[in-house]
Structures are given as structure tokens and as C-alpha cells.
Amino acid sequence: MTIINSRSVLSTSVVLLASIPLVFVLYQSGHLQWSQWTGLWSARLPGLLWNTLSLSVLVAIGSFALGVSSAWLITRREFIGRRLAVWLMILPLTIPTYVFAHIYTTLTDRDGWLGQLWLWLAGPNVPNPELYNVFGAAFILSLAGFSYVFLLVSDALTRSRHDIEDAARLHGLNSRQVFWRVSLPMLRPAIAAGLALVVLHVLSDFGAVSMLRYQTFTLSIYLQMSGRFDMQAAAGLSLVLVVLSLTFLILERFFRDRQRYYSSRQAQQLQRRPASPMEQVLIWLWLGGITLFAFGLPVAWMLHWSFEAWQQSLIDEQFWGYVKNSLVVSIAAASLATVAALPVALFHARLRNKVSQSYIHLSSVGFVLPGPVIALGILSFALSWLPWIYGTLVVLLLAMLIRFLPLAVQAQEAAVQQVSPSIEEAGRSLGATPWQNLTRVLIPMLRTGLVSAWVLVFIDTLKELPATLLLRPTGFDTLPVRIWIEASEEMLELAAPSALMLMLGTLPVLWFLLRQHDAAAK
Amino acid sequence: MRHIVLSLIMLCFYAASGFAQAADLIVYSGRSDKFVKPVVKAFTSETGIKVTIHSGSSTALLNKLKLEGNRTSADIYISNDAGNLQKGSEMGLFQPVAKETADVIPNNYRAEDNTWVGLSARARVLVMNKNDQSVDFVKSVFDLADPKLAGKLGITHSSNESYIAGVTVYMRVAGIDKTRDWLKGMKKNVGGSVFNKHSKIVKAVAEGKKSVGLVNHYYIFRHLAKNPDAPIKVVLPDQGKDGMGVAWNVAGAAITKHTKNKSAAEKFMAFMVSEKGQKQFAEVNREYPTRPGVAAAEPVPPLSSYKVADVPMSDLGKYRNATLDLIESIGMP
């Protein structure tokens, strides 16, 4: 029982820390009068709900189409360059949404590459397509987010019990029927998890929607806070957003918990059907098209403008300072979140009762509250309770920890579920102390989950914008902050090298994550 | 585990050592880095006072200042918009600058209690395509609501600071009803399609895609400096005996209430209103120095040549929420 106790103490403290921003929101919105609520309700909410939900649905559809199709092709067909294709589908994760938005608005501009192409194709009388609407925002966020669906679904496809598919085939279903009636339903948990991740990113996205001026809840909350200094209305809107996201999260969890199964390692390695030459061409047309828009064009743009910057010798010592700052924050936040998530994940995986469930939900605060609100909550907390940490890196790290804790918890929880409780019991019956059990039994077995957690948090922290903008120590600029500043001043040759460095910084950890995935799959 | 924790602590120390170099003066700046850096550099080389610039959006920085209260490390706040400066004064975030510093700048361009001082001014003017005579009738910004301009008008989106400030000025002079009708007319004329940058409006007018646009004056001169042959002209609206005059907005600076380095902050403000500082602050962006007697850079029309709307810049803060309400009630894009 001591293990459960120490875990419960640790996870309680982590969860308490994570709920600081939520307490802030509840406290602030508690000051709202009833008339202010009804005012908010009638004036703002219908439009915001419609904007936010329609964007979420469109992005879910877009990511589903891109993510599931590519995952299925890559795991079920053997074709030339398949290994490369896996990479190409994941690389978009290295580009933040606001970089996508910035690049595509410049590209579709009249003198941008796509704008010029459009002029050539459609003639001068047809206005070029604009991204400043729901479709533009959905396009950008789908490109930036479909890789999550791809990752989870292809993982599930590789691990899935293909004997069931074989059985269906033996019973006379053709391959299309097998996909729709057997594979897809079995993939439901993975698809749900992937789409949940994508939609939560949409709900909390700040960078892209503010560059495209598409009013979602998050952007509206930010404008309410920073344009009108109206904390209470901002908190009221945040509360609605929290309810919205929580409903969604609980639905997704409910859905997934009912379908939990321990994967059997004995399941045979699946045979990929070799693709005919014609199929190969079609497969590459599809995957190549996705790659072109989700990675090729943005990278070409970054290289082009970085080259300009290099020629004008704009890449100076200051620039490398931004790189260093970004790395410091990301490495520290990823390590913190990984350590903090472990007790919460273990606690829930073993207990599985209402308390542990509610802990998981509370640790998801970072997903349901928009970045600017989390930052504000932490700021107020630090100023009134821990003034001596204010203005230091600690405050920023705390915000990052809270924002991205859910990523770490989810990654580790998935890994913990695969470790049968009997192994831990065996360790204990052989006389291992709780600490030994943790360091010598659990951590080695959970390595994949821990590394995934670390990498996911690292990547998201490296790209994080709104909380960094508010909480960074004075004069402490990171790459996202610089991209934000330069982009708002239209200094393309200054924004591009920072975006390129962000991408390059993410590559090695992504490679590590993928290699581990492969090792686990084998 | 222990290794992770240890290396984490080391990292934090390493990081902390990186940025904790002592700066004598910390400036929260909501104005473009490229405009602030030169004048700050000149200040440092003249006084030897080191400055750290912490840039961000004007409103976000003001918010930060408010939340930080007496724990702030900021000594100076700079914004591109008088509205923000005045908001800061109303929230009690600033302290008055020395009288001899404030007195250099005319009343209209600083706070009543001298808690902020305007340093450079910009004019809301019209840019027109020389080749399209059909828009020559436009003499006032209110003409922009004329249905004849359907499809020919370029304006920015309504969350742009300069746009909001302009609307506030017109609302103060012409009244809320006239301004509401005006916004409605413009909304019809642009048909939901607005620009996200002033520079793009000027470009669209130069290319003949639009015929007339409402912008800050320096965007036009910036475009002309790069493309001297562009077929565009500057039109100063609302002139003549009955005209209300051109709307102005100022960028300015303030000393924070809780600065721990008041003497350096005062020196900074004094430098900014000095002739040298004024020239440098305004010139990089072709704006008007607010200090009388310091002329704007060459092609910009001299201040004495036209009429400016008689609205104190502090009104841009006092009435900003009213303007935002108006804009939102119409649903301007």
C-alpha cells in the first residue's frame, strides 16, 4: 500500500499544480454578474461557438482524410520509398501552426509563389484565394495536425490483430469491405485519440488563428484580455471553452476506455501486399501531394528567405542566443513534464477508480485552457504567492509544464497500460523496495512511453508561443517569439531563419522517437 | 532519475546566467524593433546607460505591466498608439515625467498629467490612384462611404490600432451616428474583403486593383521611396474652412510608476524629446516629430501646410472601448 500512498501524494501535488490556471479562471469568472453572463451569452457566444465548432469539424475531416489514408497506404502496401514516406508524413510536426499560417499567407499573396501560379492559371480577373476565413484556417491547421492522426493510426494498424482481418476475408469480404467493416471499427480508439489530439490543438491554437484573424474562443479570449483589459469576460469565455473541451475529452476517454485491450505481442508480423507499378504511381501522387503542401513548400520558402538573410549577414550572435534560449526552455520543460507525469499515469493505471480518473482529467487542464489564459493564471499565482520566482525562468517552465503535462500523461499512461500489474507484484514479492521497483523494473519497461512523453513535450514547448510571449524573463527571446515579432513586421528574411532552426531542432528528437517506435513494433 | 533532476537544475542555472546581465534600463516596447533600436543605440552611446528592449504587442505589454504591479522590472513603456498610453495612465501604471521634459511637447500630444509624452505623429490620409479620375470627388474620409466606391476602396481589418484610433477621432468630431453610418457604408463598399496590412493597401492602389485607400501617411512615402514612378498620390482629407482636419495618432513613451531607476528613466525621456532624439525617433519611420521646430523628413508634407483634427490624443484611450463597441456592433470585418 505504501506505493499507492506515495504515488497518491505525488500525483495529488502534480494535479494541484496543474489546476492553478483553472482556479484562476473560476475565481475571475466568479466576479461576473448575471447580467454580464447573459450579455456575453447573447452577444458573443453563438458566433464564437459556430466559428470554433465549424473549424474543429473541418480540421477533423481534413486530418482524418490525410492521416488515415496515408497510414493505411503505408502500413498495408509495400512500395518503393515506403520508409521515406513514413518520415514525410511526420515531418510537418516540426513546423508550428503560426509558421504555416505566415508562410501560406505570403505564398498566396499576389506576388507570392502560389499567387503567381494562380495568376498564370486563372488570369488576372479572378481574385486569388484568401486564407482569412474558416477554410483557410482549416487548411492550415489540417496540414499542421494530420500527422498526429497518422502516427496513432499507423501504430494501431501495425499492432492490430490482422488475424481478424484474415478471418473476415475468408468469410468472403472484399478488401474494401474489410477496411470499412473490420479495420476501421478496430481502429476507432486510435482514430478517436488522434482526432481528439487534433481538435484540442484547434481549440487551443493561438498562433495561426490570430495570424488569420479567425475568431475562435481562444483568439477572442486573448483579444478580450489584451485589447480591452477585461479579465472577467475573458475568464467567462474561458470557462465556456473549458466546458466544451472537457465534454469532448470525457467523451473521447469514455469511448477509449471501453475499448481497452492488452495488445498481444504474439500477433504475427503483418505482411504488406506489394503494390503494382500503377498503384505505386498513385500512392506517390497522393503522398507526394500531401508532402508538397505540408512540408515541401514551407521548407522551400524557409530556405529561400534564410539564404537572403545569410547573404545580408543577418544571422548574428543574437540569433544564436535565441536558439540557445529555445533549447534551454524546451529541454527543461520536457524533463520536468516527464518526471511529473509518471506518478499521475501510474496512479491511474493501477487504481482506475473515480479519484484517479478525475486526476487524469484535472491534469488535462493544459489541453482545455488556451495558452494565454494559462499564462495569465500562472502570472497571477506567481505574483501573489511566490513573488520571488516571478521574472525568472521558473515561471515560464511552470507554465510549460502545465500546458503540456497532458501530453506526457497520455504517452506514459498508454505505456503503463501495457505493463501488466503482475510484473510489479513479482518485483515486490522478490523483495524490491518501491524505489528499486520503480528504477529497475518500471522505468526500463516504460522507456518507450517516457521517451515519447519527453519528445512530445519537447516539440510542443519548442513551438510554444502565447505563454512564452507573456512569461519570458525580460529580454529573453526565443525562436517563436522572434518569428512572431518579425512576422508581424513583415520581415520575411528575419522570420525564416528562426522557423528553419525550429524545424531543424525538432528533427533529431523526432528521429529518436521514430526509431524507438520501430524497435517497439519489431 | 537523479541524473535528470541534477542536469535540470544545472540547466536552469546556466540559462539564468545567460540573461541576467545587468541592464541599467528596461524598456517594454510595443513599437517595431527596427524603429526603436537606432534611437536606443544613440541614447546608450551618449549616456553610457545600457538598455534592454523587451518587445511585444503594445496591449499585451500594458497588460503585463498592470499585472506585475510593483514587481515590474520595466522602467519605460513605449507604444505606437496614444490609446494604449492613455489606458496605461488611467490604470495608474505611469508616473509624470519631469516638467521641463514634458513642456517641450505641445499639450495635445501628451497626457494631461504628463504621465506619457507623444514622441512622433502619423496622419491618417488617403492614397489614390492617379489614373482613376472617378474617385477624385473624395475630399473627406466620410466620402469613403459613397456607394460609387463599391469595390474600389481599400481599408485594413478593424483590429488594427491605427484604424481604431482614426475611428475614435472621427467619432469625437462628427458624432457617433455619422460615424456609424460611415462605417456601414464602408462595410458595403469593401464587401467583406479587407487588407491585413496598410502596405498592401498602398500596393493595391498603385497596381490599380483599388482606387483609393485609407492609410497612415508613411506607408505611402515608404512605397514611393522604393517605387518612385508608382501612379499614386497623397490626399489630405477634410481640409478647407469647414473640414474637421486630418486625424492624428502619436507614438510615445512613459516612465513606469514602479521604476527602480528613475534618474536613468528621466534621462531617457529627456533624450527622446531632445532635438537629436526627436529626429531619430521619427525619421526612421518618416513620422512627424512632436517637438515644434523639428521638421519631418523631406517628402512628407510639412505640418504647417494642413489642418489637423482638434482632438487631444488622450481621447484615443478614453474612448477606445466606445469605438470598439461601435465597430463590433456593425460587425466590421
Chai-1 contact restraints between the chains, C-beta under 6 A:
chainA,res_idxA,chainB,res_idxB,connection_type,confidence,min_distance_angstrom,max_distance_angstrom,comment,restraint_id
A,R213,B,H157,contact,1.0,0.0,6.0,A-B,restraint_1
A,S226,B,T59,contact,1.0,0.0,6.0,A-B,restraint_2
A,S226,B,A60,contact,1.0,0.0,6.0,A-B,restraint_3
A,S226,B,N63,contact,1.0,0.0,6.0,A-B,restraint_4
A,G227,B,T59,contact,1.0,0.0,6.0,A-B,restraint_5
A,V328,B,A15,contact,1.0,0.0,6.0,A-B,restraint_6
A,A332,B,L8,contact,1.0,0.0,6.0,A-B,restraint_7
A,A332,B,L11,contact,1.0,0.0,6.0,A-B,restraint_8
A,S335,B,I4,contact,1.0,0.0,6.0,A-B,restraint_9
A,S335,B,L8,contact,1.0,0.0,6.0,A-B,restraint_10
A,L379,B,L67,contact,1.0,0.0,6.0,A-B,restraint_11
A,P387,B,R71,contact,1.0,0.0,6.0,A-B,restraint_12
A,Y390,B,R71,contact,1.0,0.0,6.0,A-B,restraint_13
A,G391,B,S73,contact,1.0,0.0,6.0,A-B,restraint_14
A,L393,B,A15,contact,1.0,0.0,6.0,A-B,restraint_15
A,L469,B,G56,contact,1.0,0.0,6.0,A-B,restraint_16
A,P473,B,F19,contact,1.0,0.0,6.0,A-B,restraint_17
A,T474,B,I26,contact,1.0,0.0,6.0,A-B,restraint_18
A,T474,B,H54,contact,1.0,0.0,6.0,A-B,restraint_19
A,T474,B,S73,contact,1.0,0.0,6.0,A-B,restraint_20
A,G475,B,T52,contact,1.0,0.0,6.0,A-B,restraint_21
A,G475,B,H54,contact,1.0,0.0,6.0,A-B,restraint_22
A,F476,B,F19,contact,1.0,0.0,6.0,A-B,restraint_23
A,I485,B,S55,contact,1.0,0.0,6.0,A-B,restraint_24
A,E489,B,S32,contact,1.0,0.0,6.0,A-B,restraint_25
